[in-house]
Amino acid sequence: MVAETELLDAQERIGDTYESASKENISDRANNDFSVQHRNRKIAKVGDIVARKAHDAGHNGEIKSNVLHRKCQEHDAAAVKKAIITDYDNEVERKPLTPGLKEKFFSWWHAPEYVMEQGVKRKDVIHHHTDSLFSTSSGFANFRGLLNLCIVLLVLSNARVALENIIKYGILVDPLQVIALFLREPYSWPCVLLVLLVNVFIQVAFALEVALSKGIISERLGAIVHGINLFICLTFPAAVIIYLHPVPFFSANTLAAYTLVFLKLISYCLTNKWCRKDREVRAQSRYRLQRGRSVSYHAAEQVANGKPETTFVVYPNNLNQADIYYFMFAPTLCYELNFPRSARIRKRFLLKRGLEMLFLVQIMGGLVQQWMIPTVRNSMQPFHHSKWSRILERLLKLAIPNHLIWLMFFYWFFHSCLNVVAELLRFGDREFYRDWWNSESVNEFWKNWNVPVHRWATRHLYKPMVSRGFNKLYASIVVFLVSAFFHEYLVSVPLKMFRVWAFMAMAGQIPFALFVSKFLHGQYGNMAVWVSLIIGQPLAILMYFHDYFVMRNTDIPGVTNPITQ
């Protein structure tokens, strides 16, 4: 009776397997095709072994009774396995499970979709086991034609709007308008002088680092002077622009240049400080220098006289004018002693990116003149009288050109411009952006949208705060608030008004990010990110433009300015 004992043990193992499957939200076994397939796969291996043993036992006459005896006598191993399954199913029906409320009503939602068995298709047979293409179980994923349809519809709808705009306003595009505006306005020239004066702050930081490397001044005094230099670097151009009030477009670009230098100088000072600490540790305990070699160094090779040579800079040999100005022009905000360098300048690549820059900047300027400005001007009257239905209509109308220009700006700046600069400087790290368009959360978008800024914030804000014991959420909030400050700085100062709309928009990303990460996932989170981008920017534009009209005592079309009364 050894084989019969093994049969009983195998049946118990099959029962344990089936009950474990039943606990995984598979309660309705009679009507759930997937549960049957799942059970059969689980018992297949055990059933084959049992069937072989039962066959041998029946052949030797060791099994005298039960339902298996008859099948074993017929040498039918498949029938033996089927008898075991039937016997166990009858036992399960006598002991039904008591599912909970969730398993009873929602198990069908979480259960995997039934996959139809695909047979071999024959030409002489018309019907086969086949899923519809839109079913996820079909495995079909080529929807290129539908994507082309969406592109065609997008082009046609925007072409209609463009034709309507030209019929209504005529041709408003003037490529030389920006140059004429710069030459005509007397207070545009201080912006050029301010950009040249940024070298003063760079030289002060460089002189301080040389003095600190030679031990002429103490670390404490150097930190104080660095702080004063950086504070003036932000406040001085803002004070000049507020006092003289140049054209906002040129003022914003000037402040952007000072902001970049401010962030770069912070990274430059901190990295050299880390190198000095590593040098002190190495001098005391023969510790191998790490920061002096730079964390981003990858044995960059340069070709000289046909032979590869490896260049390597160690602190304090990096403290020279060529090094600091290379960093100031390099498309990165994080300083390192040894940047990855490309072997040569690719002339064809450089020419392509240069032509993209010239072409896209003309397209963006034309869209702003022809589409954006008339739409914004026509939005002022309903915005001033708080006609919410009209405001919503104008907001959605403005969202299309604004988002189109924003996408063009992204490609123009992050791909064309930064690649041109990187190619001229032979800067090897070209990861200026990642696939932010696939972001399923707000945090993921801000990590992938602007990689240089994200790396700077992570390296010099987030990680230092976490290493000092601050909560990760608190550190993330600080990063968002610092970003909000610079957004407001670049908008309010050129417009010479302080409405904190940009600051509130960036600060509002914090609760919005928490909401999306908790309640929206996958494609729904991606859609939420896109909606915030499409709606949020034109709303901020309308609010700033309306307030700018009022502050400048300019009459809103169809509205009497209360300030001039």
C-alpha positions as CSV (number, residue, x, y, z in Angstrom):
1,M,0.0,0.0,0.0
2,V,3.0,2.3,-0.4
3,A,1.6,3.8,-3.7
4,E,-1.8,4.5,-2.1
5,T,-0.1,6.4,0.8
6,E,1.9,8.4,-1.7
7,L,-1.4,9.2,-3.5
8,L,-2.9,10.6,-0.3
9,D,0.2,12.6,0.5
10,A,0.1,14.1,-3.1
11,Q,-3.5,14.9,-2.7
12,E,-2.8,16.8,0.5
13,R,0.0,18.8,-1.3
14,I,-2.5,19.6,-4.1
15,G,-5.0,20.7,-1.5
16,D,-2.5,23.1,0.2
17,T,-1.6,24.6,-3.1
18,Y,-5.2,25.1,-4.1
19,E,-6.1,26.7,-0.7
20,S,-3.1,29.1,-1.0
21,A,-4.4,30.2,-4.4
22,S,-7.9,30.6,-3.0
23,K,-6.6,33.2,-0.4
24,E,-5.3,35.4,-3.3
25,N,-8.7,37.0,-4.0
26,I,-9.8,33.9,-6.1
27,S,-13.0,33.1,-4.3
28,D,-15.4,32.1,-7.0
29,R,-13.6,29.0,-8.4
30,A,-16.6,27.6,-10.2
31,N,-17.0,30.6,-12.5
32,N,-13.4,31.9,-12.7
33,D,-11.6,30.4,-15.7
34,F,-8.3,31.9,-14.5
35,S,-8.5,30.1,-11.1
36,V,-8.9,26.7,-13.0
37,Q,-5.9,27.4,-15.1
38,H,-3.9,28.5,-12.1
39,R,-4.9,25.3,-10.2
40,N,-4.1,23.0,-13.1
41,R,-0.6,24.6,-13.5
42,K,0.1,24.2,-9.8
43,I,-0.9,20.5,-9.7
44,A,0.5,19.5,-13.1
45,K,4.0,18.6,-11.9
46,V,2.6,16.8,-8.8
47,G,-0.1,15.1,-10.8
48,D,2.3,13.7,-13.3
49,I,4.4,12.1,-10.6
50,V,1.3,10.7,-8.9
51,A,-0.1,9.3,-12.1
52,R,3.1,7.5,-12.9
53,K,3.2,6.0,-9.4
54,A,-0.5,5.1,-9.6
55,H,0.1,3.4,-12.9
56,D,2.9,1.4,-11.5
57,A,0.9,0.5,-8.5
58,G,-2.1,-0.6,-10.5
59,H,0.1,-2.6,-12.8
60,N,1.6,-4.4,-9.8
61,G,-1.8,-5.0,-8.2
62,E,-1.1,-2.9,-5.1
63,I,-4.4,-0.8,-5.5
64,K,-7.5,-2.9,-4.9
65,S,-10.3,-0.3,-4.7
66,N,-11.3,3.4,-5.2
67,V,-11.9,5.3,-8.3
68,L,-8.2,5.1,-9.4
69,H,-8.1,1.4,-9.6
70,R,-10.1,1.2,-12.7
71,K,-8.1,3.9,-14.5
72,C,-4.8,2.4,-13.4
73,Q,-5.9,-1.0,-14.8
74,E,-6.4,0.8,-18.2
75,H,-2.9,2.3,-18.0
76,D,-4.4,5.8,-18.5
77,A,-2.2,8.3,-16.6
78,A,-4.1,11.4,-17.8
79,A,-7.3,9.9,-16.4
80,V,-5.6,9.2,-13.1
81,K,-4.7,12.9,-12.9
82,K,-8.2,14.0,-13.8
83,A,-9.6,11.7,-11.1
84,I,-7.4,13.3,-8.5
85,I,-8.6,16.8,-9.6
86,T,-12.3,15.7,-9.5
87,D,-11.9,14.1,-6.1
88,Y,-10.4,17.2,-4.7
89,D,-13.0,19.5,-6.2
90,N,-15.7,17.5,-4.6
91,E,-14.0,17.9,-1.3
92,V,-13.7,21.7,-1.8
93,E,-17.4,22.0,-2.5
94,R,-18.2,20.3,0.8
95,K,-16.1,22.9,2.6
96,P,-16.8,26.2,1.0
97,L,-14.7,29.3,1.9
98,T,-16.4,32.4,3.4
99,P,-14.9,35.3,1.4
100,G,-14.9,38.8,2.8
101,L,-16.8,41.8,1.4
102,K,-13.8,42.9,-0.8
103,E,-13.2,39.4,-2.1
104,K,-16.9,38.9,-2.8
105,F,-17.6,42.0,-4.8
106,F,-14.3,43.2,-6.2
107,S,-12.2,40.1,-6.8
108,W,-13.2,40.2,-10.5
109,W,-11.5,43.6,-10.8
110,H,-8.1,42.5,-9.5
111,A,-8.1,39.1,-11.1
112,P,-5.7,38.8,-14.2
113,E,-7.4,38.9,-17.5
114,Y,-8.1,35.6,-19.1
115,V,-5.7,34.9,-22.0
116,M,-7.2,33.0,-24.9
117,E,-5.0,30.1,-26.1
118,Q,-3.7,31.0,-29.5
119,G,-3.6,28.0,-31.9
120,V,-1.6,27.6,-35.0
121,K,-3.4,29.4,-37.9
122,R,-4.1,27.3,-41.0
123,K,-4.9,28.9,-44.3
124,D,-7.7,26.4,-45.0
125,V,-9.5,27.3,-41.7
126,I,-11.5,30.5,-41.4
127,H,-12.0,30.8,-37.6
128,H,-9.3,30.6,-35.0
129,H,-9.0,31.4,-31.3
130,T,-8.0,35.1,-31.5
131,D,-8.5,38.1,-29.3
132,S,-9.6,41.5,-30.6
133,L,-6.6,43.9,-31.2
134,F,-7.8,46.5,-28.6
135,S,-7.8,43.8,-25.9
136,T,-4.7,43.9,-23.7
137,S,-4.4,40.1,-23.9
138,S,-3.9,40.3,-27.7
139,G,-0.4,41.6,-27.3
140,F,-0.9,44.1,-30.1
141,A,0.9,47.4,-29.5
142,N,1.4,49.0,-32.9
143,F,-0.8,52.1,-32.9
144,R,1.4,54.2,-35.1
145,G,-1.5,55.0,-37.5
146,L,-3.7,56.4,-34.8
147,L,-0.8,58.5,-33.6
148,N,-0.4,59.9,-37.1
149,L,-4.2,60.6,-37.1
150,C,-3.8,62.6,-33.9
151,I,-0.9,64.6,-35.4
152,V,-2.9,65.3,-38.6
153,L,-5.9,66.4,-36.5
154,L,-3.7,68.6,-34.3
155,V,-2.1,70.2,-37.4
156,L,-5.5,70.9,-39.1
157,S,-7.1,72.3,-35.9
158,N,-4.1,74.7,-35.3
159,A,-4.1,75.6,-39.0
160,R,-7.7,76.7,-38.7
161,V,-6.9,78.8,-35.7
162,A,-3.9,80.3,-37.4
163,L,-6.0,81.2,-40.5
164,E,-8.7,82.7,-38.3
165,N,-6.0,84.8,-36.5
166,I,-4.5,86.1,-39.7
167,I,-8.0,87.0,-41.1
168,K,-8.8,88.9,-37.9
169,Y,-5.6,90.7,-37.1
170,G,-3.6,90.5,-40.3
171,I,0.2,89.8,-40.4
172,L,1.8,90.9,-37.1
173,V,5.1,89.1,-37.3
174,D,8.1,91.4,-37.4
175,P,11.5,89.6,-36.9
176,L,13.4,92.9,-36.4
177,Q,11.0,94.2,-33.7
178,V,13.2,93.0,-30.8
179,I,16.3,94.6,-32.2
180,A,14.5,97.8,-32.9
181,L,13.1,97.8,-29.4
182,F,16.5,97.3,-27.9
183,L,18.0,100.2,-29.9
184,R,15.1,102.5,-29.2
185,E,14.9,102.1,-25.5
186,P,17.7,104.1,-23.7
187,Y,17.5,101.9,-20.5
188,S,18.1,98.7,-22.4
189,W,21.8,99.3,-22.4
190,P,22.3,98.9,-18.6
191,C,21.4,95.3,-19.1
192,V,24.5,94.8,-21.3
193,L,26.7,96.6,-18.7
194,L,25.2,94.5,-15.9
195,V,26.1,91.3,-17.8
196,L,29.7,92.5,-18.2
197,L,29.9,93.4,-14.5
198,V,29.1,89.9,-13.5
199,N,32.9,89.2,-14.0
200,V,33.5,91.2,-10.8
201,F,31.7,88.6,-8.6
202,I,33.5,85.8,-10.5
203,Q,36.9,87.3,-9.8
204,V,36.1,88.0,-6.1
205,A,35.2,84.3,-5.7
206,F,38.3,83.2,-7.5
207,A,40.6,85.4,-5.4
208,L,39.1,84.1,-2.2
209,E,39.6,80.5,-3.3
210,V,43.3,81.1,-4.1
211,A,43.7,82.8,-0.7
212,L,42.0,79.9,1.1
213,S,44.1,77.3,-0.8
214,K,47.3,79.0,0.4
215,G,46.1,79.5,4.0
216,I,46.2,83.3,3.8
217,I,42.7,83.7,5.3
218,S,40.8,81.4,7.5
219,E,37.8,79.2,6.5
220,R,35.5,81.3,8.6
221,L,36.5,84.6,7.1
222,G,36.4,83.1,3.6
223,A,32.8,81.8,4.2
224,I,31.7,85.3,5.4
225,V,33.2,87.1,2.4
226,H,31.8,84.5,0.0
227,G,28.4,85.0,1.5
228,I,28.6,88.8,1.1
229,N,29.8,88.4,-2.5
230,L,26.9,86.0,-3.3
231,F,24.3,88.3,-1.6
232,I,25.4,91.3,-3.7
233,C,25.5,89.1,-6.8
234,L,21.7,88.7,-6.4
235,T,20.7,92.1,-5.0
236,F,22.8,94.5,-7.1
237,P,21.3,93.7,-10.5
238,A,17.8,93.6,-9.0
239,A,18.3,97.1,-7.5
240,V,19.6,98.5,-10.8
241,I,16.7,97.1,-12.8
242,I,14.1,98.3,-10.3
243,Y,15.6,101.8,-10.3
244,L,16.1,102.2,-14.1
245,H,13.3,99.8,-15.2
246,P,14.6,98.5,-18.6
247,V,12.5,96.5,-21.0
248,P,11.3,93.4,-19.0
249,F,12.4,91.0,-21.7
250,F,16.1,92.2,-21.5
251,S,15.9,92.5,-17.7
252,A,14.7,89.0,-17.3
253,N,17.6,87.6,-19.3
254,T,20.0,89.7,-17.3
255,L,18.7,88.4,-14.0
256,A,18.8,84.8,-15.5
257,A,22.6,85.3,-16.2
258,Y,23.2,86.5,-12.6
259,T,21.2,83.6,-11.2
260,L,23.3,81.1,-13.1
261,V,26.5,82.7,-11.9
262,F,25.1,82.7,-8.3
263,L,24.4,79.0,-8.4
264,K,27.7,78.2,-10.1
265,L,29.7,80.1,-7.6
266,I,28.0,78.3,-4.7
267,S,29.0,75.0,-6.3
268,Y,32.5,76.3,-7.1
269,C,33.2,77.4,-3.5
270,L,31.7,74.3,-1.8
271,T,33.6,71.8,-4.1
272,N,36.9,73.5,-3.4
273,K,36.1,73.5,0.3
274,W,35.6,69.7,0.1
275,C,38.9,69.4,-1.7
276,R,40.7,71.3,1.1
277,K,39.2,69.0,3.7
278,D,40.3,65.9,1.7
279,R,43.8,67.3,1.4
280,E,44.0,67.9,5.2
281,V,42.8,64.3,5.9
282,R,45.3,62.9,3.4
283,A,48.1,64.9,5.0
284,Q,47.2,63.6,8.4
285,S,46.4,59.9,7.7
286,R,47.7,59.3,4.2
287,Y,44.1,59.1,3.1
288,R,43.7,58.9,-0.7
289,L,42.4,62.1,-2.3
290,Q,38.9,61.7,-3.7
291,R,37.4,65.1,-4.2
292,G,40.5,66.3,-5.8
293,R,40.0,63.8,-8.5
294,S,36.3,64.7,-9.0
295,V,33.4,62.3,-8.7
296,S,32.5,62.7,-12.4
297,Y,36.0,61.8,-13.7
298,H,36.0,58.9,-16.1
299,A,39.5,58.9,-17.5
300,A,38.7,61.3,-20.3
301,E,41.0,60.9,-23.3
302,Q,42.3,63.6,-25.5
303,V,44.0,63.0,-28.9
304,A,47.3,64.7,-29.2
305,N,49.7,63.9,-32.1
306,G,47.6,60.8,-32.8
307,K,48.2,59.3,-29.4
308,P,45.6,59.2,-26.6
309,E,46.7,61.1,-23.5
310,T,44.9,61.2,-20.2
311,T,44.7,64.6,-18.5
312,F,44.1,64.8,-14.8
313,V,43.7,67.9,-12.6
314,V,44.3,67.7,-8.8
315,Y,43.5,70.5,-6.3
316,P,44.8,73.2,-6.1
317,N,46.0,73.1,-9.7
318,N,42.4,73.8,-10.8
319,L,42.5,77.3,-9.4
320,N,43.2,79.2,-12.6
321,Q,41.3,81.6,-14.9
322,A,40.8,79.1,-17.7
323,D,39.2,76.5,-15.3
324,I,36.8,78.9,-13.7
325,Y,35.6,80.5,-16.9
326,Y,35.3,77.1,-18.5
327,F,32.9,76.2,-15.7
328,M,31.0,79.5,-16.1
329,F,30.3,78.8,-19.7
330,A,29.8,75.0,-19.4
331,P,26.2,73.8,-19.5
332,T,26.2,72.6,-15.9
333,L,25.6,74.0,-12.5
334,C,27.7,71.5,-10.5
335,Y,31.5,72.1,-10.4
336,E,34.0,69.3,-10.7
337,L,37.8,69.4,-11.2
338,N,37.6,67.0,-14.2
339,F,34.7,67.1,-16.5
340,P,34.1,64.4,-19.1
341,R,35.4,65.8,-22.4
342,S,34.7,64.7,-26.0
343,A,37.6,64.0,-28.3
344,R,36.7,66.6,-31.0
345,I,34.1,69.1,-32.2
346,R,31.6,67.5,-34.5
347,K,31.1,70.2,-37.2
348,R,28.0,68.6,-38.8
349,F,26.3,68.2,-35.4
350,L,27.2,71.7,-34.5
351,L,25.8,73.1,-37.7
352,K,22.5,71.2,-37.3
353,R,22.0,72.5,-33.8
354,G,22.9,76.0,-34.8
355,L,20.3,76.0,-37.6
356,E,17.7,74.7,-35.2
357,M,18.5,77.6,-32.8
358,L,18.0,80.2,-35.6
359,F,14.9,78.6,-37.0
360,L,13.1,78.0,-33.7
361,V,13.7,81.4,-32.2
362,Q,12.1,83.0,-35.3
363,I,9.1,80.6,-35.0
364,M,8.7,81.3,-31.3
365,G,8.9,85.1,-31.8
366,G,6.4,84.9,-34.6
367,L,3.9,82.9,-32.5
368,V,4.2,85.4,-29.6
369,Q,3.6,88.4,-31.9
370,Q,0.8,86.8,-34.0
371,W,-1.0,84.6,-31.5
372,M,-0.1,85.2,-27.9
373,I,-0.2,89.0,-27.6
374,P,-3.6,89.5,-29.3
375,T,-5.1,86.7,-27.2
376,V,-3.8,88.1,-24.0
377,R,-4.9,91.6,-24.9
378,N,-8.4,90.4,-25.6
379,S,-8.5,88.5,-22.3
380,M,-8.0,91.7,-20.2
381,Q,-11.6,92.9,-20.3
382,P,-13.3,89.8,-19.0
383,F,-10.5,89.3,-16.6
384,H,-11.0,92.8,-15.2
385,H,-14.7,92.4,-14.8
386,S,-14.4,88.9,-13.4
387,K,-16.6,87.2,-16.1
388,W,-15.6,83.7,-15.2
389,S,-17.1,81.9,-18.2
390,R,-15.2,84.3,-20.5
391,I,-12.1,84.0,-18.5
392,L,-12.2,80.2,-18.8
393,E,-12.8,80.4,-22.5
394,R,-9.8,82.8,-22.9
395,L,-7.7,80.7,-20.6
396,L,-8.2,77.6,-22.7
397,K,-7.7,79.6,-25.9
398,L,-4.4,80.9,-24.6
399,A,-3.3,77.5,-23.3
400,I,-2.8,76.1,-26.9
401,P,-0.3,78.7,-28.2
402,N,1.4,79.0,-24.8
403,H,2.0,75.3,-24.5
404,L,3.2,75.0,-28.1
405,I,5.7,77.8,-27.5
406,W,6.8,76.2,-24.2
407,L,7.5,72.9,-26.0
408,M,9.5,74.7,-28.7
409,F,11.4,76.6,-26.0
410,F,12.3,73.4,-24.3
411,Y,13.7,71.9,-27.4
412,W,15.4,75.2,-28.4
413,F,17.1,75.7,-25.1
414,F,17.7,72.3,-23.6
415,H,18.6,70.5,-26.8
416,S,19.8,73.0,-29.4
417,C,21.4,75.7,-27.3
418,L,23.0,73.6,-24.6
419,N,24.3,71.1,-27.2
420,V,25.9,74.0,-29.2
421,V,27.6,75.2,-26.0
422,A,28.6,71.7,-25.0
423,E,30.0,70.9,-28.5
424,L,32.1,74.1,-28.6
425,L,33.5,73.4,-25.2
426,R,33.8,69.6,-25.9
427,F,31.7,69.0,-22.7
428,G,30.9,65.3,-22.6
429,D,27.9,65.1,-20.3
430,R,24.9,65.9,-22.5
431,E,22.1,64.7,-20.2
432,F,20.3,68.0,-19.9
433,Y,16.9,66.4,-19.7
434,R,15.3,63.0,-19.3
435,D,11.9,61.6,-20.5
436,W,9.9,64.1,-18.4
437,W,7.0,63.6,-20.8
438,N,6.5,60.1,-19.3
439,S,6.5,61.4,-15.7
440,E,3.8,59.8,-13.6
441,S,4.2,62.2,-10.7
442,V,5.1,65.8,-10.1
443,N,8.3,64.9,-8.3
444,E,9.4,62.8,-11.3
445,F,8.7,65.6,-13.7
446,W,10.8,68.1,-11.8
447,K,13.7,65.5,-11.6
448,N,13.6,64.9,-15.4
449,W,12.6,68.3,-16.8
450,N,15.7,70.3,-15.9
451,V,18.6,67.9,-15.0
452,P,21.3,70.5,-14.3
453,V,19.1,72.4,-11.8
454,H,17.9,69.1,-10.3
455,R,21.5,67.9,-9.8
456,W,22.5,71.2,-8.2
457,A,19.5,71.1,-5.8
458,T,20.2,67.5,-4.9
459,R,23.9,68.0,-4.4
460,H,23.9,71.3,-2.5
461,L,20.5,71.5,-0.8
462,Y,18.7,68.1,-0.5
463,K,21.5,65.8,0.5
464,P,23.2,68.2,2.9
465,M,19.9,68.7,4.7
466,V,19.2,64.9,4.9
467,S,22.8,64.2,6.1
468,R,22.2,66.7,8.9
469,G,19.2,64.8,10.1
470,F,16.3,66.7,8.4
471,N,13.3,64.8,7.2
472,K,13.3,64.0,3.5
473,L,9.9,65.6,3.0
474,Y,11.1,68.7,4.8
475,A,14.2,68.8,2.6
476,S,12.0,68.5,-0.5
477,I,9.8,71.3,0.6
478,V,12.8,73.6,1.1
479,V,14.0,72.7,-2.4
480,F,10.6,73.7,-3.9
481,L,10.5,76.9,-1.9
482,V,14.0,77.9,-3.1
483,S,12.9,77.2,-6.7
484,A,9.7,79.3,-6.0
485,F,11.9,82.2,-4.8
486,F,14.0,82.2,-8.0
487,H,10.9,81.9,-10.2
488,E,9.4,85.0,-8.5
489,Y,12.8,86.8,-8.7
490,L,13.0,86.3,-12.4
491,V,9.4,87.6,-13.0
492,S,8.6,90.2,-10.4
493,V,11.8,92.2,-10.6
494,P,11.8,92.8,-14.4
495,L,8.0,93.7,-14.2
496,K,8.7,95.9,-11.2
497,M,5.8,94.6,-9.3
498,F,5.5,91.9,-6.6
499,R,2.4,89.8,-6.8
500,V,4.0,86.5,-5.7
501,W,1.9,84.6,-8.3
502,A,5.0,82.7,-9.5
503,F,6.0,81.9,-6.0
504,M,2.6,80.6,-5.1
505,A,2.4,78.6,-8.3
506,M,5.7,76.8,-7.4
507,A,4.8,76.4,-3.7
508,G,1.4,75.0,-4.8
509,Q,3.4,72.2,-6.4
510,I,4.1,70.7,-3.0
511,P,0.4,69.8,-2.0
512,F,-0.3,68.9,-5.7
513,A,2.6,66.5,-5.7
514,L,1.4,64.9,-2.5
515,F,-2.1,64.5,-3.9
516,V,-0.9,63.0,-7.2
517,S,1.5,60.6,-5.6
518,K,-1.3,59.4,-3.2
519,F,-4.4,59.2,-5.4
520,L,-3.2,59.1,-9.0
521,H,-0.9,56.6,-10.5
522,G,0.3,55.4,-13.9
523,Q,-1.3,57.2,-16.8
524,Y,-3.6,59.2,-14.5
525,G,-0.6,60.7,-12.8
526,N,0.9,61.5,-16.2
527,M,-2.3,63.2,-17.3
528,A,-2.4,65.2,-14.1
529,V,1.1,66.5,-14.8
530,W,0.2,67.5,-18.3
531,V,-3.0,69.3,-17.2
532,S,-1.0,71.3,-14.6
533,L,1.5,72.3,-17.3
534,I,-1.2,73.3,-19.9
535,I,-3.5,75.2,-17.6
536,G,-1.1,76.7,-14.9
537,Q,1.2,78.7,-17.2
538,P,-1.4,80.6,-19.2
539,L,-3.3,81.4,-15.9
540,A,-0.1,83.0,-14.5
541,I,0.5,84.9,-17.7
542,L,-3.0,86.4,-17.6
543,M,-2.6,87.4,-14.0
544,Y,0.8,89.1,-14.4
545,F,-0.2,90.7,-17.7
546,H,-3.4,92.2,-16.2
547,D,-1.5,93.6,-13.2
548,Y,1.2,94.9,-15.4
549,F,-1.4,96.9,-17.4
550,V,-2.8,98.4,-14.3
551,M,0.6,99.2,-12.7
552,R,1.8,100.9,-15.9
553,N,-1.4,103.0,-16.1
554,T,-2.1,101.6,-19.5
555,D,-5.7,101.4,-20.6
556,I,-7.1,97.9,-20.9
557,P,-9.0,97.5,-24.2
558,G,-12.6,98.3,-23.5
559,V,-11.9,99.2,-19.8
560,T,-11.2,102.6,-18.1
561,N,-8.1,102.4,-15.9
562,P,-9.2,103.3,-12.4
563,I,-5.7,104.7,-11.6
564,T,-6.0,107.3,-14.4
565,Q,-9.4,108.6,-13.3
